[in-house]
Amino acid sequence: MATRTRRRSTEHLGGRSKPALPDDACPNCGTVMRERKAILRLPINGEEIGVPSASHLRCPKCHEVVLRMDQARQLRERALEVYRARYHLLSAGEIRAIRERYRLTQVQLARLLRLGANTISRWEAGRNVQTAAMDVLLRLIRDIPASLTYLRKHAA
């Protein structure tokens, strides 16, 4: 699966100008692509996640799949939702609530969990999803407040 953008101007090839392909033309063969909905797969945390009824463009001749920018964003968001549901992971809002309950900044929570500084921000914005192991650790912090004291002593 490819995500492509097309130039609206002309492309230069060997000193000659060639008109750019129309927005709905296949980048491989130039055939007009058709809007489709089908299962598309996207890797999340090392696992291929199938997203049902994902909108995309597909070439009827060579079968090339192209996603518009909004379709690519929606595919990623839906893949993250499917992954969270499959593994019963905390939502972005639940992670934010845990952090706010203990008055931690995103950087402070990341440091306690030995993560990169922007990881919590990505989780809370729904751009990435935590692993099952990190989810368990977040639930320990939420459900057993003494675990936060332990982490402050041993992890930071």
C-alpha angles and dihedrals in degrees: 000000000000133000109210139173123202132220116237094203126069125286120227118226121177094334093312127105120230123190114251118251118263115259093257097047121109110253090219104047107005095240116144108263124225129225109246141173119213142130110293124185128223129178114246118178090342095310127106108239119198116218113200121221094011112173117233144138118260130188112232091207107045098012094234112165119217127181125204114225093259091048091051091050092048092047091054093046092049092046089054090050092051091048093049092048093046093054098031092239126174115267125241090258093051091052091050090049092053091051093046092046089063094038093241126153118229089253092051093051091046090052092050090051092042093240134138115278095251098044096090090048090054092048093049092047091049093240093119134018129226122244119252090255092054090046090057090050091050090050090051089054090048097045103032110040092189088067088070090057089050092050092048089054100042110022106041 
